[in-house]
Amino acid sequence: MNDVLSPVPAATTRLPLRPPGKVVAITSGKGGVGKTFVAANVAAALARRGHKVLVLDADLGLANLDVVLNLYPKITLHDVFTGKATLEEAILPAPGGFSVVLAGSGMVEYSRLTPDVRQEFLRVVNSLVPHYDVVLLDTGAGISDVVLFAVSLASEVLMVATPEPTSLTDAYATIKVLAGQQQRRTVRVVVNQTQSGAGQAITKQLQHVLDRFVNPGSEHPIRLLHLGDIPGDPGVRDAVMRRQLLLQTSPTSPAARAVSVLAGKLEQALMAKNT
């Protein structure tokens, strides 16, 4: 893999880049809503469609992508950031036909966005982007400076929420910050653990609140685009407990089929950006 990545000139690391249709941030207002599950399984679904996909674990302090994929990395982003290893050495093949770069868990030094962390994270993303069709950033939850910076690097934002009031409240708060600080104009929404296709109505409710409290007077109001629902499915818990991809353990289950539909819609959105 020595020739997979080429050095990025220093000038390209000064400002965040948003290559159209290349980088997707998968985020959430609160933890425990299935964000990493969505990231891993959407990556597998995109890989099945013939795309070269990489998932970067951007939850620098509380990473768990390795747990979901049952991987035991010897080299993490921490090693890359500190110069102990190259980025090429940190790229691992994942089940499902995509690649990953994993972050270490419990690293207190990454709970804040220091200038060094910012620069190294930006350098890593800019180095990866030219070599993949899609780069998915599995961010942390909430509105910390580390999470917001990771999201700022993406051309598309996918917000994962559940029907629970706390999840929706935190999703609204996060979207509000993205609209104000990053001037985001669209956010795609996935509602996980739904029943009877209620996600569309939930997205409309969130949009109504945004229209009432965030959009008035704005020249560029933020719009939510409902990407789809993932129904409650016992196969999901089984896959998570077995540390395997749902698309591999139960490929015909309702949730797996829903993830495949989500990947197809995301693919269309990304292709539209590149035309």
Secondary structure, 3 states (H helix, E strand, C coil): CCCCCCCCCHHHHCCCCCCCCCEEEEEECCCCCCHHHHHHHHHHHHHHCCCCEEEEEECCCECCHHHHHCCCCCCCHHHHHCCCCCHHHHEEEECCCEEEECCCECCHHHCCCCHHHHHHHHHHHHHHHHHCCEEEEEEEECCCHHHHHHHHCCCEEEEEECCCHHHHHHHHHHHHHHHHHCCCCEEEEEEEEECCCCHHHHHHHHHHHHHHHCCCCCCCCCEEEEEEEEECCHHHHHHHHHCCCHHHHCCCCHHHHHHHHHHHHHHHHHHHHCC
